[in-house]
Amino acid sequence: MKKAFACLLVALLALNFSIVSFAKVGGFVSSPTGNQAPMVDSFKPGNADCDGTLVVTAYGDRAELPEDLRNLLEKAYKDVASTSDLTKISSDLAKIASDKSIKASDLAVSDLFNLHVAGCDAHEGHYNFDVTLSAETLNKFVALLQMNSDGTWQVVSGAQVINNGKSLKFSVKTPSPMAIVVNTGAGTDSPPTSDNWMIYVYGGVAAVSAVALVVIWGVWRKSKKQSDC
């Protein structure tokens, strides 16, 4: 009996510790590790000679990327995770927030992913891409951030939500790490992410687990006292 209680306690504790990974980190709504990458609705290179394919890679799948792209995406993650004020990494975003009267503390990244083109080796001279992506985090869209090859950030000008709030359309000169920025301020619904339902489930499990731990501890102490008698 004691062994069974001990095993159950270990399992519950492990579950509770694992929940920490889903907590808000820095400038993220929730960890991008659990998010799925946006889906490509359409992709049009600026040059007809480019027959490449646009590849969208979520942060959680960064191990699939070549080293240089993975390093840049990891830097993008660190930049966002290390700040609670995204306007600190982009003056353009600060201006957008000011123009829309959005508090800097209410800005958060809901999706972090990398864009690159595969299957075309002749990119030099014809970088120019029109892209439309589908994402589940666009109901409170504020801006699309892009990380440049030198590690600096810029707002993708002209990015707009279309298709009744289901798609994001934009144009870029070069694919690179991208971050969808949303407004999480008071009076707005928290932007949904692909793993939000898991957060609610884990939150409920955490509460139940806490109660279960107390009950199990009480039963174990009671059984121990009886065995000592």
Residue, then its C-alpha position, 0 to 999 in steps of 0.5 A: m500500500k505504501k509503495a502504491f501511494a509513493c508511486l502515485l505521489v511521484a506521478l502527480l508531482a511530475l505532472n504538476f512540474s510539467i505544467v510549468s512549461f505551459a506558463k506565460v514566458g516573457g513576451f509570449v502569450s504561452s510557450p510557442t513550443g506547443n503551437q503548430a506552425p501556421m498553414v500556407d494558403s498561398f505563396k507567390p515568388g516575385n520571380a517566375d523562375c523561382d519554383g521553390t516551396l515555402v516551408v513554415t517551421a514552428y519553434g517547437d520543430r526548430a531541430e528540423l532547420p539547418e543550423d543557421l536558420r535554427n540559430l536565428l529562430e532561437k535568437a528570436y525566441k530569446d529576444v521575445a522570452s526575455t522581455s515583457d515589453l515587445t516595444k523594446i525590440s522594435s521601435d516600429l511596433a512601439k509606434i503602432a501601439s501608440d497609434k492604436s492606444i495599446k499598452a506595451s504590456d498588453l502586447a504579446v507574441s502568439d506564434l513564433f515560426n520560421l519561413h524559408v524557401a526550399g527547392c530553389d537554389a537561385h534566389e539571388g536577385h529575386y527575393n520578393f514573396d507574397v504570402t498568405l497564412s492561416a493561423e488561429t491567433l488573428n482575432k486580436f492581431v496587432a502586427l507581424l514582426q520579422m527578424n532580419s539576418d543581422g538579428t534586428w527586428q522590423v514590422v512587416s509593413g502592410a500585413q493584414v488579416i483577411n478571410n474573416g479573420k482566419s488568414l494573414k496576408f503579407s509581402v516580404k523580401t526575404p523569408s526569416p523568423m516571424a512573430i505574430v503580435v496580438n493585443t491581450g489587454a483588458g476587455t479583450d479575449s485572450p488570443p487562442t493558440s493551438d495549445n490553449w485547450m491544453i492549458y485549461v486541461y492542465g490547470g484543472v488537473a493541477a487543481v485536482s492533483a493538489v487536492a489529491l496530494v493532500v488526501i493521499w498524504g492524510v490517508w498515508r499518515k493515518s495508515k502509518k499511525q495505525s500500523d505503529c499501534 
